[in-house]
Amino acid sequence: MSEAKLQHNDEIEPFVIERSSIREGFRREGESGKCEYAISEELGKGYARVLSSNDRIQITDFEMMFHQKIDVESVSSTASVDLFFCLGEGAHWNWNVQGMKNRFDFETNECFLINNAKGKEKSIIEPEKIYRFMGVKVHPVAFHTILQNIYKEHNHAVKENRYEIFGKYPMTPAVKVILQQIRNCPYDKSLRSVYMEGKILELIATYVGEVVWQNGINHRSVNLSKQDMSSIRKTKDILDQNIAASLTLNDLSKMVSLNECKLKKGFKEMYGKSVHAYLIDQRLETARLLFEEKGVSVSDAAFLVGYGNLSFFTLSFRKKFGINPGEYLRHVAK
């Protein structure tokens, strides 16, 4: 696929609220030029807003609850690559895209990447459910420019007039931190645009990297059986769900029914780092998220992610992020 310049009629479209059947249920708010809508009290409560937008990328933020079932119809005149992140209750949509009916379940702390073909979309929003999510819409040419080889390497080719889900995966602490930073961008005007561009590049790179890791996909030959790989993926899930626990390699080996030697070697082969290194990395990313989202103290963060020694936590945090946790909390997390 050769690179091409974006034409005017290929630009990212107006905010979805402005081209959907429920636009009359929203009222525009905020400063002139900013795209932010509040849901009318008769319809429900919440907001929908564009955090950043240009001819290549659009970042949106939604928190909505409707009093009754809503049938939504929108028309898209251009294709896009969409990345969604569920930050609230799970969302369940019934979608009808160009005659193809789909039901999609989007659970809390999940994210997914899709090829969104142009055409008419219909969806049903259930009543009294809090829809809280962020979305990143990228022009296909821009997405290809950012990640030139992703389609070819992982066989995710864009097929004309198709609505394809690339993948749905749990959000990692690293992805959540970037989303929080995007929502709390401290800059305005031109600086805001530069900041958002950088964060989107970071978000896409992190998302793709995490998806590759979560599936244990790399370019080296993996000399493991399907059962062994399944046990190693289960090991990773156990670590992700119990980052503060003191689990030894022997403990994990018994939990997934795989001998220690094969687990140790196989985990590194699939995920590029040892079990211990992976756990430390997830603990530190979670601590950084706690600083960003909740502003917890350094000692509380260390305890919550499984560090009994505050000095060792500080040393590990500085080694990974290049800054002491106290300085990060005071000067970076806002």
C-alpha positions as CSV (number, residue, x, y, z in Angstrom):
1,M,0.0,0.0,0.0
2,S,1.6,3.3,-1.1
3,E,1.3,6.4,1.0
4,A,-1.1,9.1,-0.3
5,K,-1.8,12.6,0.7
6,L,-5.2,13.3,2.3
7,Q,-7.7,15.0,0.1
8,H,-10.2,17.6,1.5
9,N,-13.1,15.2,1.0
10,D,-11.3,12.5,2.8
11,E,-11.0,14.4,6.1
12,I,-12.3,13.0,9.3
13,E,-16.0,13.7,9.5
14,P,-17.9,16.0,11.9
15,F,-18.5,14.8,15.4
16,V,-20.8,11.8,15.4
17,I,-23.5,13.6,17.5
18,E,-23.8,16.2,14.7
19,R,-24.6,13.5,12.1
20,S,-26.8,11.2,14.1
21,S,-30.5,10.8,14.7
22,I,-30.2,11.9,18.3
23,R,-28.5,15.2,17.8
24,E,-31.7,17.1,18.8
25,G,-31.5,15.6,22.2
26,F,-28.2,17.4,22.9
27,R,-27.5,21.0,23.5
28,R,-24.1,22.5,22.5
29,E,-22.2,24.1,25.4
30,G,-18.8,25.6,26.1
31,E,-16.7,28.2,24.3
32,S,-17.1,29.1,20.7
33,G,-15.2,26.7,18.5
34,K,-15.2,23.9,21.0
35,C,-17.4,20.9,20.4
36,E,-19.1,19.9,23.6
37,Y,-22.7,18.7,24.1
38,A,-24.8,18.0,27.1
39,I,-27.8,15.6,27.0
40,S,-31.2,17.3,27.6
41,E,-32.8,16.5,30.9
42,E,-35.8,15.0,29.2
43,L,-33.6,12.5,27.3
44,G,-31.1,11.6,30.1
45,K,-27.9,13.0,31.5
46,G,-24.3,13.2,30.6
47,Y,-22.1,14.8,27.9
48,A,-20.3,14.1,24.6
49,R,-17.3,16.1,23.6
50,V,-14.4,16.3,21.2
51,L,-11.1,16.6,23.0
52,S,-9.1,17.2,19.8
53,S,-9.8,17.1,16.1
54,N,-8.0,17.7,12.8
55,D,-8.2,16.3,9.3
56,R,-6.5,13.0,10.3
57,I,-7.5,12.3,13.9
58,Q,-10.4,12.9,16.2
59,I,-10.5,12.2,20.0
60,T,-13.9,11.9,21.7
61,D,-15.1,11.5,25.3
62,F,-18.5,10.3,26.3
63,E,-20.5,9.8,29.5
64,M,-24.2,9.2,28.8
65,M,-27.2,7.7,30.4
66,F,-30.6,7.7,28.7
67,H,-34.0,7.2,30.4
68,Q,-35.4,5.1,27.6
69,K,-34.2,2.8,24.8
70,I,-32.7,4.9,22.0
71,D,-32.5,3.9,18.4
72,V,-29.5,5.7,16.9
73,E,-28.8,6.1,13.2
74,S,-25.7,7.9,11.7
75,V,-24.2,8.1,8.3
76,S,-20.5,8.0,7.6
77,S,-19.3,9.2,4.2
78,T,-15.6,8.2,4.8
79,A,-13.9,5.1,6.2
80,S,-11.9,5.3,9.4
81,V,-9.9,3.2,11.9
82,D,-11.6,3.5,15.3
83,L,-10.1,2.7,18.7
84,F,-12.5,2.6,21.6
85,F,-12.0,2.4,25.4
86,C,-14.7,1.4,27.9
87,L,-14.2,3.4,31.1
88,G,-17.6,2.9,32.8
89,E,-20.2,0.2,32.8
90,G,-20.2,-2.4,30.1
91,A,-21.9,-1.3,26.9
92,H,-24.0,-3.5,24.6
93,W,-24.8,-2.4,21.1
94,N,-26.9,-3.9,18.4
95,W,-25.4,-2.6,15.2
96,N,-26.7,-2.7,11.7
97,V,-23.9,-1.6,9.3
98,Q,-24.8,-1.8,5.6
99,G,-27.3,-4.6,6.2
100,M,-24.9,-6.6,8.4
101,K,-26.4,-7.1,11.9
102,N,-24.0,-7.4,14.8
103,R,-24.4,-7.5,18.6
104,F,-21.3,-6.2,20.3
105,D,-20.6,-6.5,24.0
106,F,-18.1,-4.0,25.3
107,E,-17.1,-4.7,29.0
108,T,-15.6,-2.4,31.6
109,N,-11.8,-1.8,31.0
110,E,-11.9,-3.3,27.5
111,C,-10.6,-1.7,24.4
112,F,-11.0,-2.6,20.7
113,L,-9.7,-1.6,17.3
114,I,-12.0,-1.7,14.2
115,N,-12.1,-0.9,10.6
116,N,-15.2,1.2,10.2
117,A,-16.5,1.2,6.6
118,K,-18.4,4.2,5.3
119,G,-22.2,3.9,5.1
120,K,-25.2,3.9,7.4
121,E,-24.9,2.6,11.0
122,K,-27.8,1.8,13.3
123,S,-27.4,1.0,16.9
124,I,-29.6,0.5,20.0
125,I,-28.7,2.1,23.3
126,E,-30.2,0.5,26.4
127,P,-31.9,2.6,29.1
128,E,-30.5,3.5,32.5
129,K,-27.0,2.3,31.7
130,I,-24.0,4.6,32.0
131,Y,-22.1,4.6,28.8
132,R,-18.6,5.9,29.6
133,F,-16.0,5.6,26.9
134,M,-13.3,7.4,24.9
135,G,-12.8,7.0,21.2
136,V,-10.0,7.8,18.7
137,K,-10.9,8.0,15.0
138,V,-8.0,7.9,12.6
139,H,-8.1,8.3,8.8
140,P,-6.9,5.0,7.3
141,V,-4.1,6.7,5.4
142,A,-2.9,8.4,8.5
143,F,-3.1,5.1,10.4
144,H,-1.1,3.4,7.8
145,T,1.5,6.1,7.9
146,I,1.8,5.7,11.7
147,L,2.1,1.9,11.5
148,Q,3.1,1.0,8.0
149,N,3.5,-2.7,8.5
150,I,0.7,-3.6,11.0
151,Y,-1.7,-4.8,8.4
152,K,0.8,-6.9,6.5
153,E,2.4,-8.4,9.5
154,H,-0.8,-9.4,11.3
155,N,-3.0,-9.9,8.2
156,H,-5.5,-7.2,9.2
157,A,-6.0,-5.9,5.6
158,V,-8.7,-3.4,5.1
159,K,-11.4,-4.9,2.9
160,E,-13.8,-2.5,1.0
161,N,-17.3,-2.2,2.4
162,R,-16.6,-4.5,5.4
163,Y,-17.0,-3.8,9.1
164,E,-14.2,-5.7,10.8
165,I,-13.2,-5.9,14.4
166,F,-9.5,-6.2,14.6
167,G,-9.6,-7.2,18.3
168,K,-11.0,-6.7,21.7
169,Y,-8.6,-6.8,24.7
170,P,-8.3,-5.7,28.4
171,M,-6.9,-2.3,28.9
172,T,-3.5,-2.2,30.6
173,P,-2.3,0.3,33.2
174,A,-0.1,1.9,30.6
175,V,-3.0,2.6,28.2
176,K,-5.1,3.9,31.1
177,V,-2.4,6.4,32.1
178,I,-2.3,7.8,28.5
179,L,-6.1,8.2,28.4
180,Q,-6.0,10.0,31.7
181,Q,-3.3,12.4,30.4
182,I,-5.3,13.0,27.2
183,R,-8.5,13.9,29.2
184,N,-6.5,16.2,31.5
185,C,-4.4,17.9,28.9
186,P,-2.9,21.0,30.6
187,Y,-2.4,23.0,27.4
188,D,-4.6,25.1,25.1
189,K,-4.6,26.2,21.5
190,S,-1.4,25.3,19.5
191,L,0.3,23.6,22.4
192,R,-2.7,21.5,23.0
193,S,-2.6,20.2,19.4
194,V,1.1,19.3,19.7
195,Y,0.5,17.6,23.0
196,M,-2.5,15.6,21.6
197,E,-0.7,14.5,18.5
198,G,2.2,13.1,20.6
199,K,-0.2,11.4,23.0
200,I,-2.1,9.8,20.2
201,L,1.1,8.4,18.7
202,E,2.0,7.1,22.1
203,L,-1.5,5.6,22.6
204,I,-1.6,3.8,19.3
205,A,2.0,2.4,19.8
206,T,1.2,1.3,23.3
207,Y,-2.1,-0.3,22.3
208,V,-0.6,-2.2,19.4
209,G,2.4,-3.3,21.6
210,E,0.1,-4.4,24.4
211,V,-2.1,-6.3,22.0
212,V,0.9,-8.1,20.5
213,W,2.1,-9.0,24.0
214,Q,-1.3,-10.1,25.2
215,N,-1.5,-12.6,22.4
216,G,2.1,-13.7,22.8
217,I,2.8,-12.8,19.2
218,N,6.4,-12.1,18.1
219,H,8.5,-12.7,15.0
220,R,10.6,-15.5,16.5
221,S,9.6,-19.2,16.3
222,V,7.8,-20.3,19.4
223,N,8.7,-23.9,20.2
224,L,5.6,-24.5,22.4
225,S,2.5,-26.6,22.1
226,K,-0.9,-25.0,22.0
227,Q,-1.5,-26.3,25.5
228,D,1.7,-24.8,26.8
229,M,0.9,-21.4,25.2
230,S,-2.6,-21.6,26.8
231,S,-1.0,-22.2,30.2
232,I,1.4,-19.3,29.8
233,R,-1.4,-17.0,28.8
234,K,-3.2,-18.1,31.9
235,T,-0.1,-17.3,33.9
236,K,-0.1,-13.7,32.5
237,D,-3.8,-13.4,33.3
238,I,-3.1,-14.5,36.9
239,L,-0.3,-11.9,37.2
240,D,-2.5,-9.1,35.8
241,Q,-5.3,-9.9,38.2
242,N,-3.0,-10.3,41.3
243,I,-0.2,-7.8,40.9
244,A,0.1,-7.2,44.6
245,A,0.3,-10.9,45.5
246,S,3.5,-12.6,46.4
247,L,3.4,-15.4,43.9
248,T,6.5,-17.5,43.2
249,L,7.3,-19.3,40.0
250,N,6.6,-22.5,41.8
251,D,3.1,-21.2,42.8
252,L,2.3,-20.2,39.2
253,S,3.6,-23.5,37.9
254,K,1.2,-25.4,40.0
255,M,-1.7,-23.1,39.2
256,V,-1.3,-23.5,35.4
257,S,-0.1,-27.2,35.5
258,L,3.2,-26.4,33.7
259,N,6.7,-27.2,35.0
260,E,8.8,-24.3,36.2
261,C,11.5,-24.6,33.5
262,K,9.0,-24.6,30.6
263,L,7.0,-21.8,32.2
264,K,10.1,-19.6,32.8
265,K,11.5,-20.2,29.3
266,G,8.1,-20.1,27.5
267,F,6.9,-16.9,29.2
268,K,10.0,-15.0,28.1
269,E,9.7,-16.4,24.6
270,M,6.1,-15.3,24.2
271,Y,6.2,-12.0,26.0
272,G,9.8,-10.8,25.7
273,K,10.6,-10.7,29.4
274,S,10.8,-12.9,32.4
275,V,7.8,-13.5,34.7
276,H,9.4,-11.4,37.4
277,A,10.2,-8.5,35.0
278,Y,6.7,-8.5,33.7
279,L,5.2,-8.4,37.1
280,I,7.4,-5.5,38.2
281,D,6.5,-3.6,35.0
282,Q,2.8,-4.0,35.7
283,R,3.2,-3.0,39.3
284,L,5.0,0.2,38.4
285,E,2.5,1.1,35.6
286,T,-0.4,0.6,38.0
287,A,1.3,2.8,40.6
288,R,1.7,5.5,37.9
289,L,-2.0,5.1,37.1
290,L,-2.9,5.6,40.8
291,F,-0.9,8.8,40.8
292,E,-2.6,10.0,37.7
293,E,-6.2,9.0,38.5
294,K,-6.4,9.2,42.3
295,G,-3.4,11.2,43.5
296,V,-2.6,8.7,46.2
297,S,0.4,9.1,48.3
298,V,3.7,7.3,47.4
299,S,3.5,5.0,50.4
300,D,-0.1,4.0,49.6
301,A,0.7,3.4,46.0
302,A,3.7,1.2,47.0
303,F,1.5,-0.8,49.3
304,L,-1.4,-1.2,46.8
305,V,0.9,-2.6,44.1
306,G,2.6,-5.1,46.4
307,Y,5.8,-3.3,47.6
308,G,6.6,-3.8,51.3
309,N,9.8,-1.7,51.1
310,L,9.2,1.9,50.2
311,S,12.9,2.5,49.3
312,F,12.9,-0.4,46.8
313,F,9.7,0.9,45.3
314,T,11.2,4.4,44.8
315,L,14.3,2.9,43.3
316,S,12.3,0.7,40.9
317,F,10.0,3.6,39.9
318,R,13.0,5.9,39.2
319,K,14.7,3.2,37.1
320,K,11.6,2.7,34.9
321,F,10.4,6.3,34.6
322,G,13.5,8.3,35.2
323,I,11.9,10.3,38.1
324,N,11.2,9.6,41.8
325,P,7.6,8.8,42.5
326,G,7.3,11.8,44.8
327,E,8.4,14.1,42.0
328,Y,6.1,12.4,39.5
329,L,3.2,12.9,41.9
330,R,3.9,16.6,42.5
331,H,5.0,17.7,39.0
332,V,3.7,15.3,36.4
333,A,0.4,13.8,37.6
334,K,-2.2,16.6,37.5
